[in-house]
Amino acid sequence: MKHVIIFSGALDNVGDLALLQSCVEGLRRQSDFAFAQIWSYCWGDVPETAKMALERMDVAPISGKSIKPYTLLGPDTLLLWGGGQLLRNNASNNSLRAAEALSRLAILTGAKTAVIGCGVSELSADKVKRYRRIFKNADLFAVREDFSVVGAAPLLKKVKPVVTQDLAFSFGALWEPYTADSNRTSLLVAPCEDDSEQRTVDDEQILQLILAAKHRYPNLATEFISHDVRPHMDPAVCQKLSIALSQKDISSTQNSSLILSEVLRTYERSHLVVTNRMHAAIFAYARGCAVIIVDDGNPKTRAIAKKLGLVTVPVSETNRSKLEDAIDRAEKVKASTTRRDTLDKMRATSESNFDLLRKAVRKESTNTILEDLTSA
């Protein structure tokens, strides 16, 4: 391949940056893509910090609003939807029209199209039609969880969806060595409020969870982290919760970094993580933290909680004894001896995305890999 154009999520979200890094590293470990120029296709503006991250990956940003992507198409080009909840109902129609035009030209020029490790949310009839026009000729469509198969099936004509794993579990910074269980000094809260996805946290519940945790671990500092750094997103809810804590004479700090290594160090120093974000839960689990997931009804967060055996509490639960029980159960999961085995299995399944991709691009049979995934 000469060019790989990766459709990235919003690069003002550290989870999406982590997925992009894993995707890039996975591609470069495959001989078919090792020397390709890799592009990050973005619809919105790329934050300066994200641009620096792309530069470190040797990835060039490319705007979906420009003509540049169209000039790169040809038989040695791959359009890759590489991880994250990229197929979603709140995607703008303009961005989908541009992706549709690019996909139509890809067919005419012989370029390949593939999806790996993606989530598919519940889609409206209009969005189903738009995504079907984009993916009807896809060479591979691998999703990260079972419920995404249901959303993916109506979009496809050439292939059937297969279940692999989220790209966060494959290659990348998540697997770099760290000093386990040393200097765990903080209680970390990673909240998400997003009206477009019906994501929410209950302020009173989070406060009660923090108070219960502070009673159990009086020496832990309270820290908030924003995975999505857009001002109206995570920083707004972190600020709101921080103010509410200050009224109870509890100090806190806030972290809004897009530098993945810095974010992972934040998790490494955290004893307990409270979140309703999928990738915050993955980061916390991989870095040995106790984890409580606030269940706001989002299927992708529920799916990862089930896969990793994480403790969940309903978003409206404020009963102190039940919250304390959740903390106790999270401690038991943290101490589990099966955590490493679980991560290793997740990693192997996630890395199979790239084996499937290589075979799909070469038009080789993927049956053996699919049989292994089914048996696992």
N, C-alpha and C positions, 0 to 999 in steps of 0.2 A: 504494500500500500504506500502511496505517495502522500496522501492527506487523510487525516482522521479529524472530522468535525464533531466535537462532543457537545451535545445539547446539555448545558449545565443548568442546575437550579439557580436560584438567586444567590449571587456571590457576595451578598451582604449577610449571609448566614453561614456560620462556621461549619455547620453540619454538611452543607452543600459543598463547601471548600474541601472538607475531608473526603467526601465521595469523589470529587474530581481528582484529588491526589491519588486515591486508591485506583481509580480508573486509569489514570495516566501510567502509574507504576505497573499495573497489570498488563497494559498494552505493551510497554517497553520490555517486558519479560517474554513476549512472544516474537519470534523471528519475523513473522509477517508484518508486524507493526513497529519493529524496533527502530527503524530509521525514518519513519513517517513524520512529517510535520503535523503536530497536534494543535488544534484550534479549539478554543472554548467559545461556543456560540451563545451569546447573551442577547436578550431583548432589551433589557434596561441598561442603565449606566453601571459601569464597574467601579466600585469604590477603590480609592488609591491603595489602601492596604491589600485589597484583593489583587490589584494589578501587581503588587510586589510579590505576592504569593505565586501568581501565574508566572512571573519572570523566573522565580526560583525553580519552578517546575519545567522551565523552557517550553511554556505553552503560550501561544499568542491569542489575545482576545479578538473576537470578530463579532461585529454587530449584525443582528438580524435585520436591522433597518437599512443596511448598506447593500450594495451590489456584489461585494467581495465574495460571499459564500457561493454565489452562482458561478463565479469565474473559476472556482476550484473543482467543480464537478467533472467526473470522468470515470473510466473503468477502474482507476487506481485510487478512488476516493470512497471513504466509508462515512456515512452519516450515522452517528452513534448516540443513542439516548442512554446516557451512562449513569443511572442510579438516581435515587431520590423519588419523591412523589411528583414526578414530572407530568404525569397524565392526570390532570385535576380539573374540576369544574370551574375553578376561578381563574383559569388561564384566559388572557385577553383574546378576543376574537382577532384582533390585528396580528398578534404574535402567531396565532394558529394559521391565519391566511398566509403569512410569510413562510411558515414551515411547510404548508401544503404546496405552495408554489415551488419550493426547493425540492420537495419530494417528487413532484411531477417531473421536474427537469432531471432529477437523479435517475429516474426510470429511463428517460430518453437517452441519457449519456452513459448508461451502464454502471452508475455508482451503486454501491450497496447501502442498505439500511438495516440497522439492527438495534435491538433494545436489550439491555442487560441490567439485572438487579433493580428494576424499577417497581414502584408502587402505582396502582391504578385506583383512583378514588371513584366513588359513585358519580356517574356522569349523566347529564341531561341528554335528551334526545338530540338536541342540536350539537352538543359537544361530541356525542358518539359519531355523528355524521362527519364532523370535521376530522376527528382522529382516525376514522376509518379511511378517509381519503389520504391521510398521511402514511398509514401503516399497512394498507391492504397488500402491498408487495414486499413487506419486510422479510428479510432472510432469516431472522431470529427474533423471538420475543420471549425473553426470560424475565419473570417477575419475582419479587422477593418474598411473597407470602401467598397462602392459598386464596384468601378473599380477592386478591387482585386478578386471579384467573377469571373470575366471573365478569369483572369489568373489561378484561382484555379480549375475551372470546369474540364479542360482536365486532371488534375492530379489524379482525384478521381474515384474510382470504387465502394466503399462500402457505402459512404455517399455523401450528397450534401453540398456544402459550405453554411454557414450561416453568416450573417453580424451582428457583435456585436459592439465593440469599442476598440480603442487602450488601452492597459493596463495601460498607464500612468495616465489615469483618475480614476483608481481603487485605491486599498489600497496603502499606502506608504507615503513617506515624503512630497509629493505634497499637502497632506491634513493636515499637521501639522499646528497648529495656528501660525499666524504671525501678527505683528502690521501693519495694513493697512495704506497706504498713509502717513507714517511718515518717515522723512529723505530721501526723494527721491531726490538724489543728482547727479544722473548720466544718461548719454545717453549711452545705451549699444548696441554694434554691435556684432552680432553672425553670422559670415559668414561661408559659406561652398563652397569649390572648390574641386570637385571630378570628374576627367576625366572619371572614370569607370562608373559613373552614369550620365554623362553630366550635372553635377551641376556646376554653376559658378556665380560669382558676377562681376559687372562692376565697376572697381576701381573709375572711374570718377563719376559714379552715387552715390556710397557710399559717396564719398567726398562731393558731392553736397548736399546729404541728411544731412550729418553731419553739413555742413555750414548753411543750412536752419534751422536745429534744434538749432544750437548755436545762430543764430540770434533771434529765438523765445525764447529760454531759455538760456540766456548768462551765467547763474551761474552753469549750469550742466557740470560736468566733463565728458570727453569722455573715455569710457572703451571698450575694446575688450575682448570677451570671446571665448575660443576654446572648443567646445563640444567634438570633436575628437582630442585628444592630440598628435597623431602621428606627428612628426616634419614636414613631407611633406604635412600634411593636414591643418587643421584650423590654427595652429600656423604660418605657412608660409604666408597665406593670411593676417592674423592679423598683422604680422610684416611688410609686404609690405604696408598695409594701414596706419599703424602707422608712417612709414617713410614719406609717402606722406603727412600726416597731419603735421608732424614736419617741413616740408618745407614751410608750411603756418603758422608757428609759433603757432600751436595748439598742446598742450601736450596731451598724452594719456597713459593709463596703460593697461596691458594685464593680463588675468586670464586664467590659464590652469589647474584648479583643477579637480580632479576626485572624490572629496568628495562632495556628493550630497547636504549635508546641507550647505556647503560653497557656492556652485553654486546657491542654492535657495536664500541665503542671498544676493547674487549679484543681483538677479532679484528683490528682495524686495526693494533695494535701487535705483532701476532704474525707471525713469519716462517714458522714451520712449525706445523701443527695435526695432532695425532694423535687420531683419534676412531673410535668405532663408532656414532655418532649421525648420523642422516640430516640433521637441520637444522643440526647443528654443521658438517657438510660443506658444506651450502649457504651458511651464513654465511661460512665460511672462503673458499670459492671466490669468492663475490661481493665479498669484501673483499681479494682479491688475494694470499691466503696460499698457500704450498705445503701440500698436503694428503695425508696418508696415512690411508686407511680400514682399520681392523682388521676383517677379514671374519669375523664371528661366525655367518655363515649366514643372517642376517636378509634376506629378499628385498627390502624397501624400501631398505635401505642398498646392497645390490648393484645395485639398479635405478638409484639416483642416481649411483653410481660409474660405471656404464656410460654413462649419459646425459652426464655431465660429463667422461668420460675420466680419472677420478681413479685414482691408484695404490692398490692394495689389497695387504694381506699377510694370510695365513691367521692366525687367532687363536692358533694354537699355534706359529707360526714364531719361533724365538729365535736362529737362525743369524746371527751378527754381520755377515758379509759380505753376506747377503741383505737384511738390514735397512739396511745402508749403501747397497746398490744401490737399495732403495726410496726412500731419501732423495734420491739422485741423480735418479731418475726423477720424483719429485715436484717437484724444482727445474725440470726441463724443462717440465713441465705448467704450472708457475707462470709461466714465461717465454713461454708460447705466445701468439702474436698473435691466436689465434682465440677467446680467452676472452670478450671483449666481445661478439663476434658470437653465441656460444653463449648467453650470458645474455640478449641481446636477443631471440633466438628463443624461449627459455624464457618470457620475460616476455610476449611476444605470445600464446603458447599459453595461458599462465596467465590472462591477462586475458580470453581468449575465454570463460572460465567465466561472466563477468557478461553477455556478449552472449547466450549460450545461456539464461541464467537469465531475462533480460528477455523474450526471445521465448517461453520456455516459460510464463511467467506470463501473458503476453498471448495465449497459445495460437496464436502465429504459427509458421510453418515455420522449422525450424532447419537445413534442408538445405544452404543456402549456407555457413553457418559450418562444418558438419560436413565438407563437401567441401573447404573450405580447410584444415581440420585434417588430413584424410587426405592431401592433396597435400603438406602441409608435412612 
